Amino acid sequence: MDYIFDDLPLHVLLVHAVIVLVPLVGLALVVIAAWPAARRVLWLPLLIAAALLVPLGLVTIEAGKWLQARVPVAPLIQEHTSIGESIVPWLWALLGVAVLVAAWAVIELVAARRSADSVDADDRRLARGIRIAVGAVLTIAALAVTAGASWTVFQIGESGSRAVWEGSFSDEPLER
């Protein structure tokens, strides 16, 4: 398969989407894990976004391998490609936390419908405590995964930009 779009290597185009979407999905995951009102509304779109991020990352990696075979061997490119696949576990982790948050949102929605019938005050206090505890755990998990995924994307992107740009421009404007 050729990884070319409009005469450009597809990796060059896809990598920008991954660089933007990983922290964005992570940030949204933190927000809906911490904010129950947002979770009730946004759990499904976020779950879909996290699910689409995994194949996007995998296609970006494959397009990068295709591109690597078509450029001269260079230490900076080797460094970039050696860490490029380190994003994959983080993409799966984002999806995993998104699944947990989505499952909790559904549980909350079902519990809210059932509790509308009749629940005594002690049961409401217990349920509120459980909701707060689970929300806190999910928020901490979302923060940890978002930080790890964002840092990994930063490292991969920084090494890729060095591979492309280091030594290929002048500090001073060129005479034209």
HUGI-V127040 format. One record per pair of residues at least 12 apart in sequence whose C-alpha atoms are under 7 Angstrom apart, sorted by sequence separation. I is the first residue (numbers start at 1). J is the second residue. If there is no record, write none. Layout:
i->(I & I)
j->(J & J)
This chain:
i->(61 & 25 & 61 & 25 & 54 & 101 & 53 & 54 & 18 & 50 & 51 & 97 & 15 & 50 & 97 & 14 & 50 & 11 & 47 & 94 & 11 & 47 & 93 & 10 & 11 & 47 & 90 & 9 & 44 & 90 & 43 & 90 & 3 & 43 & 87 & 3 & 40 & 87 & 39 & 87 & 26 & 33 & 29 & 84 & 83 & 80 & 80 & 79 & 80 & 77 & 76 & 77 & 76 & 34 & 33 & 34 & 33 & 34 & 33 & 30 & 30 & 29 & 30 & 26 & 27 & 26 & 23 & 22 & 23 & 22 & 19)
j->(84 & 49 & 85 & 50 & 91 & 138 & 91 & 92 & 57 & 94 & 95 & 141 & 60 & 95 & 142 & 60 & 98 & 60 & 98 & 145 & 63 & 99 & 145 & 63 & 64 & 102 & 145 & 67 & 102 & 148 & 102 & 149 & 63 & 105 & 149 & 66 & 105 & 152 & 105 & 153 & 94 & 101 & 98 & 156 & 156 & 156 & 159 & 159 & 160 & 160 & 162 & 163 & 163 & 135 & 135 & 136 & 138 & 139 & 139 & 139 & 142 & 142 & 143 & 142 & 146 & 146 & 146 & 149 & 150 & 150 & 153)
